Amino acid sequence: MTKKSETKAPALIAWHVREAKGGKSYWTRIGAAWPHQNGDGHTLQLDLYPLDGRIVLLPPKADETAEGGAA
């Protein structure tokens, strides 16, 4: 029987960024990424798949909330 690995915090947070009129951007957290054990690449888990805008991967911040907010 193998020992279960502990759940680790993600290395990167996936954000959907949508540009609105007037130059305002709306950021919504849509997933996270964890590094592979061998150091080559990351596993990306998306909870939502955006149809427009772009996906930005950023390191998590200590004061980051579970939900995205306006930037």
Secondary structure as UniProt FT lines:
FT   STRAND          12..19
FT   HELIX           21..23
FT   STRAND          25..35
FT   TURN            37..38
FT   STRAND          42..46
FT   STRAND          54..58
FT   TURN            62..63
//
